């Protein structure tokens, strides 16, 4: 597979993630851990079926280290995100969670060969301002700082750190995510039965949300992002991912799960601007070669 093809495949994840908040909101009464378990089973089986249809079942075995990373990243972030959207206004939690592209830039600066620069700090402050604007808007409306805001920020941290570290596992086939996801469903259901009340009598809209997450925003999105991170142009994918919060917020508004407001619009713009500032590289001379974001 060429780098260009892998990059195009990675773009698909960004489009799929733009529906993540909508499908999570549509899932309605499904408790967070039950939703993690259900969507990870659906996603894992989807990836397994694709691997089987292509005769690549030999590639589905993860390494112990990549499996542990999957518990931390996809499982941890998904659980935090579902809980955030269900305990805070969906658009606000969604935008705060989309600080992860900016965090990827910041974390990459601390990797070997990286360096924290002024643009990283400026971008971080702009992103922080966007988050503060959302929260202050909530305080002004009497809602206050919701638990969902904190969970969304934690999810952003988990996904950003996972994405950076996953580059250390470029030799692990992306098909192995099916076993990782099915394995992650086990602790998800264990936590569900321990702490939540089961909801199986779902409305058609709630089932549509669960299936949309399992097949698209979680199942297919994780594997195509993995391909893009390991084989594609990471810097280009990182910049393109800044469009996700804009698309996601627009979809929430159009679907009626969020009200259009200047607060959402300004916060959305600030998050994108902050990420672009942090990732901006000055033009180099023709003989110089830049180092892409990890």
C-alpha positions in Angstrom: 0.0 0.0 0.0 1.4 3.4 -0.9 1.6 6.3 1.5 -1.0 8.3 -0.6 -3.5 5.4 -0.5 -3.0 5.0 3.3 -3.5 8.8 3.8 -6.8 8.7 1.8 -8.0 5.8 3.9 -7.1 7.8 7.0 -9.3 10.7 5.8 -12.2 8.3 6.0 -11.8 8.2 9.8 -12.1 11.9 10.1 -15.4 11.8 8.1 -16.7 8.9 10.3 -15.8 10.8 13.5 -17.8 13.7 12.4 -20.9 11.5 13.1 -19.6 10.3 16.5 -21.4 12.9 18.6 -24.6 12.5 16.6 -24.8 8.7 17.0 -23.8 8.9 20.7 -26.7 11.4 21.3 -29.0 9.1 19.3 -28.1 6.1 21.6 -30.1 7.9 24.2 -30.7 5.8 27.4 -28.0 3.2 26.7 -25.6 3.5 29.7 -21.9 4.4 28.8 -20.3 1.0 29.6 -23.1 -1.0 28.0 -22.7 1.2 24.9 -18.9 0.6 24.9 -19.4 -3.1 25.1 -22.1 -3.2 22.4 -20.2 -1.0 19.9 -16.9 -2.7 20.4 -18.5 -6.1 19.8 -20.1 -4.8 16.6 -16.9 -3.1 15.5 -14.7 -6.0 16.3 -16.9 -8.5 14.4 -17.0 -6.1 11.4 -13.2 -5.9 11.2 -13.0 -9.7 11.7 -15.4 -10.3 8.9 -13.5 -7.9 6.6 -10.2 -9.7 7.4 -11.8 -13.1 6.8 -13.3 -12.1 3.5 -9.8 -11.0 2.4 -8.1 -14.2 3.6 -6.1 -12.3 6.2 -7.1 -14.0 9.4 -3.4 -14.7 10.1 -3.0 -10.9 10.7 -5.6 -10.5 13.5 -3.4 -11.5 16.4 -2.2 -8.5 18.5 0.9 -8.4 20.5 0.5 -8.1 24.3 1.8 -4.6 24.2 -0.5 -3.5 21.4 -3.5 -5.1 23.2 -2.6 -3.2 26.4 -2.4 0.0 24.4 -5.8 -0.7 23.0 -7.2 -1.1 26.5 -5.8 2.3 27.3 -6.6 4.2 24.0 -9.7 3.0 22.1 -11.4 1.5 25.2 -10.5 4.3 27.6 -11.2 7.2 25.3 -14.5 5.7 24.0 -15.8 5.1 27.6 -14.9 8.7 28.6 -16.4 10.2 25.5 -19.7 8.3 25.8 -20.0 9.3 29.4 -19.1 12.9 28.6 -21.8 13.3 25.9 -24.4 11.7 28.2 -23.5 14.0 31.3 -23.0 17.3 29.6 -24.5 19.2 26.6 -23.5 17.1 23.6 -22.0 19.9 21.5 -19.9 21.3 24.4 -18.5 17.9 25.4 -17.8 17.1 21.8 -15.8 20.3 21.2 -13.8 19.9 24.4 -13.0 16.3 23.4 -11.7 17.6 20.0 -8.8 19.2 21.8 -7.0 16.0 21.0 -5.4 17.1 17.7 -3.8 20.0 19.5 -2.6 17.7 22.3 -1.1 15.4 19.7 1.0 18.4 18.5 2.0 19.2 22.1 2.9 15.6 23.0 4.9 15.2 19.8 7.1 18.0 20.9 8.4 15.9 23.9 9.3 12.9 21.8 13.0 12.3 20.9 14.0 14.9 18.4 11.1 17.2 19.3 11.1 20.5 21.1 8.4 22.6 22.7 8.1 25.9 20.8 6.3 29.2 21.3 3.7 28.2 18.7 2.9 25.1 20.7 2.2 27.2 23.8 0.2 29.8 21.9 -1.9 27.1 20.3 -2.5 25.5 23.7 -3.6 28.8 25.2 -6.1 29.3 22.3 -7.5 25.9 22.8 -7.7 26.5 26.5 -9.6 29.7 25.8 -12.1 27.9 23.7 -12.7 25.4 26.5 -13.0 28.2 29.0 -15.5 29.9 26.8 -17.7 26.9 26.6 -17.6 26.3 30.4 -18.1 30.0 31.2 -21.1 29.9 29.0 -22.5 27.0 31.0 -21.8 28.9 34.2 -23.6 31.9 32.8 -26.7 29.8 32.1 -26.7 28.4 35.5 -25.6 24.9 34.5 -22.0 25.2 35.9 -19.1 22.9 35.2 -20.5 19.5 34.3 -18.8 16.2 35.0 -19.0 15.6 31.2 -16.7 18.6 30.6 -14.0 16.9 32.7 -14.6 13.5 31.1 -14.3 15.0 27.6 -11.0 16.6 28.5 -9.7 13.3 29.9 -10.8 11.5 26.8 -8.9 14.0 24.6 -5.8 13.4 26.7 -6.1 9.6 26.4 -6.7 9.6 22.6 -3.9 12.1 21.9 -1.4 10.1 23.9 -2.6 6.8 22.4 -2.2 8.2 18.8 1.4 9.3 19.5 2.4 6.1 21.1 0.7 3.9 18.5 3.4 4.9 16.0 5.8 2.7 18.0 3.6 -0.3 16.8 3.8 0.2 13.1 4.7 -3.4 12.6 1.5 -4.7 14.2 -1.2 -5.3 11.5 -4.3 -3.0 11.7 -6.5 -6.1 11.4 -5.4 -7.1 14.9 -7.7 -4.3 16.2 -10.6 -6.8 15.9 -9.2 -9.0 18.7 -8.3 -5.9 20.7 -11.8 -4.5 20.4 -13.5 -7.8 21.2 -11.2 -8.1 24.2 -12.0 -4.6 25.4 -15.7 -5.4 25.3 -15.2 -7.8 28.2 -14.1 -5.2 30.9 -16.8 -2.9 29.4 -19.6 -5.4 30.1 -18.0 -6.2 33.5 -18.2 -2.6 34.5 -21.7 -2.3 33.1 -23.1 -5.2 35.1 -21.3 -3.9 38.2 -22.4 -0.3 38.0 -25.2 0.2 35.5 -28.8 -0.9 34.9 -29.1 -2.8 31.6 -31.2 -1.2 28.8 -32.3 -3.5 26.0 -35.7 -2.1 25.2 -34.4 0.5 22.8 -36.2 2.7 20.4 -35.4 2.4 16.6 -33.5 5.7 16.9 -31.4 4.3 19.8 -30.6 1.1 17.9 -29.7 3.2 14.9 -27.3 5.2 17.1 -25.7 2.0 18.5 -25.3 0.5 15.0 -23.9 3.7 13.6 -21.3 3.8 16.3 -20.4 0.1 16.1 -20.2 -0.1 12.3 -18.8 3.4 11.5 -17.7 5.9 14.1 -16.0 3.1 16.2 -15.5 0.0 14.2 -14.4 1.1 10.8 -13.0 4.5 12.0 -10.5 2.9 14.3 -9.0 0.6 11.7 -8.7 3.2 9.0 -7.2 5.7 11.4 -4.7 3.0 12.4 -3.8 2.5 8.7 -3.4 6.2 8.2 -1.2 6.6 11.3 1.1 3.7 10.5 1.5 4.0 6.7 0.2 7.4 5.6 1.1 11.1 5.9 0.7 11.7 9.6 1.2 15.5 9.3 -1.5 15.9 6.6 -3.9 13.7 8.6 -3.2 15.7 11.7 -4.1 19.0 10.0 -7.1 17.5 8.3 -8.5 16.2 11.6 -9.0 19.8 12.7 -12.1 19.8 10.4 -13.7 17.1 12.5 -15.0 19.4 15.3 -16.5 21.8 12.8 -18.3 19.0 10.8 -19.4 17.3 14.0 -20.9 20.4 15.5 -22.7 21.3 12.3 -24.2 17.8 12.1 -25.4 18.0 15.7 -27.1 21.3 15.0 -28.7 20.1 11.8 -30.0 17.0 13.5 -31.5 19.0 16.3 -29.3 17.7 19.1 -27.7 21.2 19.7 -28.9 24.8 19.3 -26.9 27.1 17.0 -25.3 29.8 19.0 -22.4 32.3 18.8 -20.8 30.5 21.7 -20.5 27.2 19.8 -19.4 28.9 16.6 -16.6 31.0 18.3 -15.4 28.0 20.4 -15.3 25.8 17.3 -13.3 28.4 15.4 -10.9 28.9 18.3 -10.2 25.1 18.7 -9.4 24.9 15.0 -7.2 28.0 15.0 -5.3 26.8 18.1 -4.6 23.5 16.5 -3.4 25.1 13.2 -1.2 27.6 15.1 0.4 24.8 17.1 1.1 22.7 14.0 2.3 25.5 11.7 5.7 25.1 10.3 7.6 28.0 8.6 8.7 27.5 5.0 12.1 25.9 4.7 14.7 26.3 2.1 14.4 24.0 -0.9 17.2 21.8 0.4 15.7 21.4 3.8 13.3 18.6 4.8 10.7 18.9 7.5 10.0 16.3 10.1 6.3 15.3 10.1 4.3 15.1 13.3 4.7 11.8 15.1 
